[in-house]
Amino acid sequence: MKKKNSKLSGFYLGLILVLMYLPIAVVIVFSFNESKLPVRFTGFSMKWYQELIHDDAMLEALGNSLFLGVVSCFVSAVIGTLGAVGLSRIHSKTKGILEYISILPLMIPEIILGMVLMAFFYMMNLPFGMLTLLIGHTVFCVPYILMEVKARLAGMDPSLEEAARDLGAGPFRAFWDIILPLIMPAVMSGSLLAFAMSMDDVVISIFINGPRLATLPIKVYTQIKTGVTPEVNALCTIMLVFTVLILFAYTMIGKVTKGNNKQNNKNS
């Protein structure tokens, strides 16, 4: 019975992996397609990578998306972390209401949130462009980081901060030296998730974007009208390679750091 269950679970796991990674494999394969049609592979070619290098509009859109994602995630990390710490120290009846309000942007449909932000920026006479995109992306990125940090704080021992305060550390010093290093993994994971959502956003960006600015998702979306070429597949492949390299470097750095810590503990 156990062998049958193990075979079934293995088949189920394999099916899930195929469904998850087969589209990515198709994107990589068709980035080397000679034909302009993204549905038929006619031969191996690198010309779409050459086209991508000379496509200034696509590269500019990629740069705008990277800048927007990094800046909005940095601002969201600061706001979300401070908000989570503040919520963890509230013990009144309004805590539940504040927590609900803090994650409200995730519960509102994107099209409604985009229309609300567009109306708000119009009332404030803000010129639509990078500034409105930064504000809008920060609005829906903050809840991702706030929820991650709030969950980490809920499982943390409060006596650690109390011990630091008893030893003479002030509130800021206790937060900087004790709380922040402990919640940093949650901040990083929430920031990565927020960055992915920022890079992927189309609906909200269309409502609050300026006429002379294009992000990568908007650029790809507008190309649907004229036809998407394998140039987009080439760009996705390059971004995927960089992502894998970053994750690999992060894993190796983590292993080296753990090894050094163990070695230091043995020496001490």
Secondary structure, DSSP 8 states (H G I E B T S, - for coil): -HHHHHHHHHHHHHHHHHHHHHHHHHHHHHTTBSSS-TT----B--HHHHHHHT-HHHHHHHHHHHHHHHHHHHHHHHHHHHHHHHHHT--STTHHHHHHHHTHHHHS-HHHHHHHHHHHHHHTT--SSHHHHHHHHHHHHHHHHHHHHHHHHHTS-THHHHHHHHTT--HHHHIIIIIHHHHHHHHHHHHHHHHHHHHH--HHHHHH--TT---HHHHHHHHTTT---HHHHHHHHHHHHHHHHHHHHHHHHHHHHHHHHHHHHHH-
